[in-house]
Amino acid sequence: MCCDCSRKNQVLAVAASDVLAERPIMKVSDSLTYIAEVVLEAALERAFAEIVNRYGYPIGQDGDPVTEADCGFAIIGYGKLGGLELSYSSDLDLVFLHKIKEQGMTTGEKSVSGMKFAARLVQKLMNYLNTQTRDGRAYEIDMRLRPSGNAGMMVVSCHAFETYQMDKAWSWEHQALVRARAICGDRRVTARFCDIRRDVLALPRTLEQVRSEVTSMRIKMQKHLGTSQWQQQAGKFQLKQDAGGIVDIEFLAQFAVLAYSHEHPSLTKWSDNVRIFEEVASLGIWEEQVCQALTDAYLRIRAATHQLALSEQSLLVDESLWQETRALVQAQWQHLMGVKSVKE
């Protein structure tokens, strides 16, 4: 399956218009995200057909065999894919959900349990996406955001996913859920995921609790992934991970959703930062100029990361070129979170 060959052709077309400044950054990311969605949908359809041909159809939770149209399975995108923010070098953060009878047997002569069918389906799908060909591979896949991380099952039922999110998930996993959305698959499964996501994000939380947990996670990330002391002394700034960078802005959007969605459920509608800030402003939670300033800074940094990715350069840049943008983001972090930016 030559997922990567056709994908590369489409990505090159997007990159050409990006270099020529024919498209704004959000349109570029929309195009790259759409390409990934098409590849995932095609890979799922082919993988499902192949596993069905081998084992027959699994039984849905309604007691009837699933079909190609309603396959009982869905792909959920997290991170940049979920947030409609793909760049040229982005991995795909994926979670797989199903709505089939795990102990029910498939309809084929070589019958297997529904759980084994789902696991084989994910394995086949991953094989399509990860296989190295002369054109490279379609995408690097990261599944660490699934329930229980690397220790968890490759695919879980909607019920298990809901139970985990409600009872066992850490606060950072709810932060990650802000940027999650259904990509493709059975409409019943994707609809159930959307309901679960909305309910989890809208759980009652105190402002102090969310502020403390988001700040704590930001400190941990910055310590592990930000610039070293000697890089700071050399006047370097990591556009993504350093204080005043893109992660600060993303965390502010996630903070807003987790802190205020129980009073304003419309905040759960979006998974991308720009529309989250628009919604926050329209609801009067934060001042419009604050949200616009964060959006402008976010788009400015994202545009730079795209250009660096195109030329295969590091996100470590000259801090002097970003002092104004960085200071703005740090000031808003202190204003909204009540604490200074992680490392100045």
Contacts in CASP RR format, 6 or more apart in sequence:
PFRMAT RR
TARGET T0000
AUTHOR 0000-0000-0000
METHOD contacts of the structure
MODEL  1
MCCDCSRKNQVLAVAASDVLAERPIMKVSDSLTYIAEVVLEAALERAFAE
IVNRYGYPIGQDGDPVTEADCGFAIIGYGKLGGLELSYSSDLDLVFLHKI
KEQGMTTGEKSVSGMKFAARLVQKLMNYLNTQTRDGRAYEIDMRLRPSGN
AGMMVVSCHAFETYQMDKAWSWEHQALVRARAICGDRRVTARFCDIRRDV
LALPRTLEQVRSEVTSMRIKMQKHLGTSQWQQQAGKFQLKQDAGGIVDIE
FLAQFAVLAYSHEHPSLTKWSDNVRIFEEVASLGIWEEQVCQALTDAYLR
IRAATHQLALSEQSLLVDESLWQETRALVQAQWQHLMGVKSVKE
1 43 0 8 1.000
1 46 0 8 1.000
1 128 0 8 1.000
1 131 0 8 1.000
2 133 0 8 1.000
2 135 0 8 1.000
3 39 0 8 1.000
3 42 0 8 1.000
3 43 0 8 1.000
3 128 0 8 1.000
3 129 0 8 1.000
3 138 0 8 1.000
4 133 0 8 1.000
4 135 0 8 1.000
4 136 0 8 1.000
4 137 0 8 1.000
4 138 0 8 1.000
5 133 0 8 1.000
5 135 0 8 1.000
7 35 0 8 1.000
7 36 0 8 1.000
7 39 0 8 1.000
7 138 0 8 1.000
7 139 0 8 1.000
8 135 0 8 1.000
10 31 0 8 1.000
10 35 0 8 1.000
11 32 0 8 1.000
11 35 0 8 1.000
11 88 0 8 1.000
14 23 0 8 1.000
14 28 0 8 1.000
14 31 0 8 1.000
14 32 0 8 1.000
14 35 0 8 1.000
15 88 0 8 1.000
15 310 0 8 1.000
17 23 0 8 1.000
17 28 0 8 1.000
18 28 0 8 1.000
18 306 0 8 1.000
18 307 0 8 1.000
18 310 0 8 1.000
19 310 0 8 1.000
23 31 0 8 1.000
25 299 0 8 1.000
25 302 0 8 1.000
25 303 0 8 1.000
25 306 0 8 1.000
26 274 0 8 1.000
26 299 0 8 1.000
28 306 0 8 1.000
29 84 0 8 1.000
29 85 0 8 1.000
29 86 0 8 1.000
29 87 0 8 1.000
29 302 0 8 1.000
29 306 0 8 1.000
30 84 0 8 1.000
32 86 0 8 1.000
32 87 0 8 1.000
32 88 0 8 1.000
32 90 0 8 1.000
33 81 0 8 1.000
33 82 0 8 1.000
33 83 0 8 1.000
33 84 0 8 1.000
33 85 0 8 1.000
33 86 0 8 1.000
36 81 0 8 1.000
36 86 0 8 1.000
36 92 0 8 1.000
36 139 0 8 1.000
37 183 0 8 1.000
37 184 0 8 1.000
39 129 0 8 1.000
39 138 0 8 1.000
39 139 0 8 1.000
40 75 0 8 1.000
40 92 0 8 1.000
40 129 0 8 1.000
40 183 0 8 1.000
40 184 0 8 1.000
41 183 0 8 1.000
41 184 0 8 1.000
41 185 0 8 1.000
43 125 0 8 1.000
43 128 0 8 1.000
43 129 0 8 1.000
43 138 0 8 1.000
44 71 0 8 1.000
44 73 0 8 1.000
44 75 0 8 1.000
44 125 0 8 1.000
44 184 0 8 1.000
44 185 0 8 1.000
45 68 0 8 1.000
46 128 0 8 1.000
47 121 0 8 1.000
47 124 0 8 1.000
47 125 0 8 1.000
47 128 0 8 1.000
48 68 0 8 1.000
48 71 0 8 1.000
48 73 0 8 1.000
48 121 0 8 1.000
49 68 0 8 1.000
50 124 0 8 1.000
51 117 0 8 1.000
51 120 0 8 1.000
51 121 0 8 1.000
51 124 0 8 1.000
52 68 0 8 1.000
54 110 0 8 1.000
54 120 0 8 1.000
55 106 0 8 1.000
55 108 0 8 1.000
55 110 0 8 1.000
55 111 0 8 1.000
55 112 0 8 1.000
55 117 0 8 1.000
55 120 0 8 1.000
56 106 0 8 1.000
56 107 0 8 1.000
56 108 0 8 1.000
56 110 0 8 1.000
56 111 0 8 1.000
57 65 0 8 1.000
57 66 0 8 1.000
57 67 0 8 1.000
57 106 0 8 1.000
57 107 0 8 1.000
57 108 0 8 1.000
58 65 0 8 1.000
58 66 0 8 1.000
58 72 0 8 1.000
58 100 0 8 1.000
58 101 0 8 1.000
58 104 0 8 1.000
58 106 0 8 1.000
58 114 0 8 1.000
58 117 0 8 1.000
58 118 0 8 1.000
59 65 0 8 1.000
59 66 0 8 1.000
59 100 0 8 1.000
59 101 0 8 1.000
59 104 0 8 1.000
59 105 0 8 1.000
59 106 0 8 1.000
59 107 0 8 1.000
59 114 0 8 1.000
60 66 0 8 1.000
60 72 0 8 1.000
60 99 0 8 1.000
60 100 0 8 1.000
60 101 0 8 1.000
61 99 0 8 1.000
61 100 0 8 1.000
61 101 0 8 1.000
63 101 0 8 1.000
65 107 0 8 1.000
66 72 0 8 1.000
66 73 0 8 1.000
66 100 0 8 1.000
66 186 0 8 1.000
70 186 0 8 1.000
70 187 0 8 1.000
70 188 0 8 1.000
71 185 0 8 1.000
71 186 0 8 1.000
72 98 0 8 1.000
72 99 0 8 1.000
72 100 0 8 1.000
72 185 0 8 1.000
72 186 0 8 1.000
72 188 0 8 1.000
72 189 0 8 1.000
73 96 0 8 1.000
73 97 0 8 1.000
73 98 0 8 1.000
73 99 0 8 1.000
73 100 0 8 1.000
73 118 0 8 1.000
73 121 0 8 1.000
73 155 0 8 1.000
73 185 0 8 1.000
73 186 0 8 1.000
73 189 0 8 1.000
74 96 0 8 1.000
74 97 0 8 1.000
74 98 0 8 1.000
74 182 0 8 1.000
74 183 0 8 1.000
74 184 0 8 1.000
74 185 0 8 1.000
74 186 0 8 1.000
74 189 0 8 1.000
74 190 0 8 1.000
74 193 0 8 1.000
75 94 0 8 1.000
75 95 0 8 1.000
75 96 0 8 1.000
75 182 0 8 1.000
75 183 0 8 1.000
75 184 0 8 1.000
75 185 0 8 1.000
76 94 0 8 1.000
76 95 0 8 1.000
76 96 0 8 1.000
76 97 0 8 1.000
76 180 0 8 1.000
76 181 0 8 1.000
76 182 0 8 1.000
76 183 0 8 1.000
76 193 0 8 1.000
77 92 0 8 1.000
77 93 0 8 1.000
77 94 0 8 1.000
77 95 0 8 1.000
77 180 0 8 1.000
77 181 0 8 1.000
77 182 0 8 1.000
77 183 0 8 1.000
78 93 0 8 1.000
78 94 0 8 1.000
78 95 0 8 1.000
78 145 0 8 1.000
78 176 0 8 1.000
78 177 0 8 1.000
78 179 0 8 1.000
78 180 0 8 1.000
79 85 0 8 1.000
79 93 0 8 1.000
79 145 0 8 1.000
79 176 0 8 1.000
79 179 0 8 1.000
79 180 0 8 1.000
80 86 0 8 1.000
80 87 0 8 1.000
80 90 0 8 1.000
80 93 0 8 1.000
80 179 0 8 1.000
81 90 0 8 1.000
81 92 0 8 1.000
81 93 0 8 1.000
81 94 0 8 1.000
81 183 0 8 1.000
82 93 0 8 1.000
82 179 0 8 1.000
82 180 0 8 1.000
82 181 0 8 1.000
82 183 0 8 1.000
82 271 0 8 1.000
82 272 0 8 1.000
83 179 0 8 1.000
83 181 0 8 1.000
83 271 0 8 1.000
83 272 0 8 1.000
83 273 0 8 1.000
84 271 0 8 1.000
84 272 0 8 1.000
85 272 0 8 1.000
85 273 0 8 1.000
85 302 0 8 1.000
87 302 0 8 1.000
87 305 0 8 1.000
87 306 0 8 1.000
87 309 0 8 1.000
88 306 0 8 1.000
88 309 0 8 1.000
88 310 0 8 1.000
89 309 0 8 1.000
89 312 0 8 1.000
91 139 0 8 1.000
91 140 0 8 1.000
91 141 0 8 1.000
91 142 0 8 1.000
92 129 0 8 1.000
92 139 0 8 1.000
92 140 0 8 1.000
92 141 0 8 1.000
92 142 0 8 1.000
93 142 0 8 1.000
93 143 0 8 1.000
93 144 0 8 1.000
93 145 0 8 1.000
94 141 0 8 1.000
94 142 0 8 1.000
94 143 0 8 1.000
94 183 0 8 1.000
95 143 0 8 1.000
95 145 0 8 1.000
95 146 0 8 1.000
95 147 0 8 1.000
95 161 0 8 1.000
95 180 0 8 1.000
96 118 0 8 1.000
96 122 0 8 1.000
96 125 0 8 1.000
96 143 0 8 1.000
96 146 0 8 1.000
96 154 0 8 1.000
96 155 0 8 1.000
96 156 0 8 1.000
97 155 0 8 1.000
97 156 0 8 1.000
97 157 0 8 1.000
97 158 0 8 1.000
97 161 0 8 1.000
97 189 0 8 1.000
97 192 0 8 1.000
97 193 0 8 1.000
98 118 0 8 1.000
98 155 0 8 1.000
98 156 0 8 1.000
98 157 0 8 1.000
98 158 0 8 1.000
98 189 0 8 1.000
99 157 0 8 1.000
99 158 0 8 1.000
99 186 0 8 1.000
99 188 0 8 1.000
99 189 0 8 1.000
99 192 0 8 1.000
100 114 0 8 1.000
100 117 0 8 1.000
100 118 0 8 1.000
100 157 0 8 1.000
101 114 0 8 1.000
102 113 0 8 1.000
102 114 0 8 1.000
102 115 0 8 1.000
102 118 0 8 1.000
102 157 0 8 1.000
103 113 0 8 1.000
103 114 0 8 1.000
103 115 0 8 1.000
104 113 0 8 1.000
104 114 0 8 1.000
105 111 0 8 1.000
105 112 0 8 1.000
105 113 0 8 1.000
105 114 0 8 1.000
106 112 0 8 1.000
106 113 0 8 1.000
106 114 0 8 1.000
106 117 0 8 1.000
112 120 0 8 1.000
118 155 0 8 1.000
119 153 0 8 1.000
119 154 0 8 1.000
119 155 0 8 1.000
121 155 0 8 1.000
122 154 0 8 1.000
122 155 0 8 1.000
123 154 0 8 1.000
126 141 0 8 1.000
128 138 0 8 1.000
129 137 0 8 1.000
129 138 0 8 1.000
129 139 0 8 1.000
129 141 0 8 1.000
130 137 0 8 1.000
130 138 0 8 1.000
130 139 0 8 1.000
130 140 0 8 1.000
130 141 0 8 1.000
131 137 0 8 1.000
143 149 0 8 1.000
143 150 0 8 1.000
143 154 0 8 1.000
144 150 0 8 1.000
145 173 0 8 1.000
145 176 0 8 1.000
146 152 0 8 1.000
146 153 0 8 1.000
146 154 0 8 1.000
146 156 0 8 1.000
147 153 0 8 1.000
147 156 0 8 1.000
147 160 0 8 1.000
147 161 0 8 1.000
147 164 0 8 1.000
147 165 0 8 1.000
147 168 0 8 1.000
147 169 0 8 1.000
148 164 0 8 1.000
148 168 0 8 1.000
153 160 0 8 1.000
156 164 0 8 1.000
158 189 0 8 1.000
158 192 0 8 1.000
158 193 0 8 1.000
158 196 0 8 1.000
161 193 0 8 1.000
161 196 0 8 1.000
162 196 0 8 1.000
162 199 0 8 1.000
162 200 0 8 1.000
165 173 0 8 1.000
165 174 0 8 1.000
165 177 0 8 1.000
165 196 0 8 1.000
165 200 0 8 1.000
166 199 0 8 1.000
166 200 0 8 1.000
166 203 0 8 1.000
169 177 0 8 1.000
169 200 0 8 1.000
171 210 0 8 1.000
171 213 0 8 1.000
171 214 0 8 1.000
171 217 0 8 1.000
171 258 0 8 1.000
172 213 0 8 1.000
172 217 0 8 1.000
174 200 0 8 1.000
174 201 0 8 1.000
174 203 0 8 1.000
174 258 0 8 1.000
175 214 0 8 1.000
175 217 0 8 1.000
175 251 0 8 1.000
175 254 0 8 1.000
175 258 0 8 1.000
177 197 0 8 1.000
177 200 0 8 1.000
177 201 0 8 1.000
178 201 0 8 1.000
178 253 0 8 1.000
178 254 0 8 1.000
178 257 0 8 1.000
178 258 0 8 1.000
178 271 0 8 1.000
178 276 0 8 1.000
179 250 0 8 1.000
179 254 0 8 1.000
179 271 0 8 1.000
179 272 0 8 1.000
180 197 0 8 1.000
180 271 0 8 1.000
181 194 0 8 1.000
181 197 0 8 1.000
181 271 0 8 1.000
182 189 0 8 1.000
182 190 0 8 1.000
182 193 0 8 1.000
182 194 0 8 1.000
184 190 0 8 1.000
197 268 0 8 1.000
198 265 0 8 1.000
198 268 0 8 1.000
201 257 0 8 1.000
201 258 0 8 1.000
201 261 0 8 1.000
201 267 0 8 1.000
201 268 0 8 1.000
202 261 0 8 1.000
202 262 0 8 1.000
202 265 0 8 1.000
202 268 0 8 1.000
203 262 0 8 1.000
204 262 0 8 1.000
205 258 0 8 1.000
205 259 0 8 1.000
205 262 0 8 1.000
207 259 0 8 1.000
210 255 0 8 1.000
210 258 0 8 1.000
210 259 0 8 1.000
211 255 0 8 1.000
211 259 0 8 1.000
211 337 0 8 1.000
211 338 0 8 1.000
214 251 0 8 1.000
214 254 0 8 1.000
214 255 0 8 1.000
214 258 0 8 1.000
214 337 0 8 1.000
215 337 0 8 1.000
215 339 0 8 1.000
217 251 0 8 1.000
218 247 0 8 1.000
218 248 0 8 1.000
218 251 0 8 1.000
218 342 0 8 1.000
219 342 0 8 1.000
221 241 0 8 1.000
221 247 0 8 1.000
222 241 0 8 1.000
222 242 0 8 1.000
222 243 0 8 1.000
222 247 0 8 1.000
222 342 0 8 1.000
222 343 0 8 1.000
225 238 0 8 1.000
225 240 0 8 1.000
225 241 0 8 1.000
226 238 0 8 1.000
226 241 0 8 1.000
226 242 0 8 1.000
226 343 0 8 1.000
227 236 0 8 1.000
227 237 0 8 1.000
227 238 0 8 1.000
227 241 0 8 1.000
227 242 0 8 1.000
227 316 0 8 1.000
231 238 0 8 1.000
231 316 0 8 1.000
232 319 0 8 1.000
235 318 0 8 1.000
235 319 0 8 1.000
235 320 0 8 1.000
236 316 0 8 1.000
236 317 0 8 1.000
236 318 0 8 1.000
236 319 0 8 1.000
237 245 0 8 1.000
237 316 0 8 1.000
237 317 0 8 1.000
237 318 0 8 1.000
237 319 0 8 1.000
237 322 0 8 1.000
237 326 0 8 1.000
238 245 0 8 1.000
238 315 0 8 1.000
238 316 0 8 1.000
238 317 0 8 1.000
239 245 0 8 1.000
239 246 0 8 1.000
239 301 0 8 1.000
239 304 0 8 1.000
239 305 0 8 1.000
239 308 0 8 1.000
239 315 0 8 1.000
239 316 0 8 1.000
239 317 0 8 1.000
239 322 0 8 1.000
240 246 0 8 1.000
240 247 0 8 1.000
240 305 0 8 1.000
240 315 0 8 1.000
241 247 0 8 1.000
242 326 0 8 1.000
242 343 0 8 1.000
243 326 0 8 1.000
243 330 0 8 1.000
243 333 0 8 1.000
243 341 0 8 1.000
243 342 0 8 1.000
243 343 0 8 1.000
243 344 0 8 1.000
244 325 0 8 1.000
244 326 0 8 1.000
244 329 0 8 1.000
244 330 0 8 1.000
244 333 0 8 1.000
244 341 0 8 1.000
245 301 0 8 1.000
245 326 0 8 1.000
245 329 0 8 1.000
246 298 0 8 1.000
246 301 0 8 1.000
246 302 0 8 1.000
246 305 0 8 1.000
248 329 0 8 1.000
248 330 0 8 1.000
248 333 0 8 1.000
248 341 0 8 1.000
248 342 0 8 1.000
249 273 0 8 1.000
249 294 0 8 1.000
249 297 0 8 1.000
249 298 0 8 1.000
249 301 0 8 1.000
249 329 0 8 1.000
250 273 0 8 1.000
250 298 0 8 1.000
252 294 0 8 1.000
252 332 0 8 1.000
252 333 0 8 1.000
252 336 0 8 1.000
252 337 0 8 1.000
253 273 0 8 1.000
253 276 0 8 1.000
253 277 0 8 1.000
253 280 0 8 1.000
253 294 0 8 1.000
255 336 0 8 1.000
255 337 0 8 1.000
256 267 0 8 1.000
256 276 0 8 1.000
256 277 0 8 1.000
256 280 0 8 1.000
256 285 0 8 1.000
256 286 0 8 1.000
257 267 0 8 1.000
257 268 0 8 1.000
257 276 0 8 1.000
260 267 0 8 1.000
260 280 0 8 1.000
260 283 0 8 1.000
260 285 0 8 1.000
261 267 0 8 1.000
261 268 0 8 1.000
264 279 0 8 1.000
264 283 0 8 1.000
264 285 0 8 1.000
266 279 0 8 1.000
266 283 0 8 1.000
267 276 0 8 1.000
267 279 0 8 1.000
267 280 0 8 1.000
267 283 0 8 1.000
269 275 0 8 1.000
269 279 0 8 1.000
270 276 0 8 1.000
270 279 0 8 1.000
273 295 0 8 1.000
273 298 0 8 1.000
274 295 0 8 1.000
274 298 0 8 1.000
274 299 0 8 1.000
277 291 0 8 1.000
277 292 0 8 1.000
277 294 0 8 1.000
277 295 0 8 1.000
278 291 0 8 1.000
278 295 0 8 1.000
280 286 0 8 1.000
280 291 0 8 1.000
281 287 0 8 1.000
281 288 0 8 1.000
281 290 0 8 1.000
281 291 0 8 1.000
281 292 0 8 1.000
286 336 0 8 1.000
290 332 0 8 1.000
290 335 0 8 1.000
290 336 0 8 1.000
293 328 0 8 1.000
293 332 0 8 1.000
294 329 0 8 1.000
294 332 0 8 1.000
297 325 0 8 1.000
297 328 0 8 1.000
297 329 0 8 1.000
300 325 0 8 1.000
301 325 0 8 1.000
304 317 0 8 1.000
305 315 0 8 1.000
308 314 0 8 1.000
308 315 0 8 1.000
308 317 0 8 1.000
319 326 0 8 1.000
329 341 0 8 1.000
330 340 0 8 1.000
330 341 0 8 1.000
330 344 0 8 1.000
333 339 0 8 1.000
333 340 0 8 1.000
333 341 0 8 1.000
334 340 0 8 1.000
334 341 0 8 1.000
END
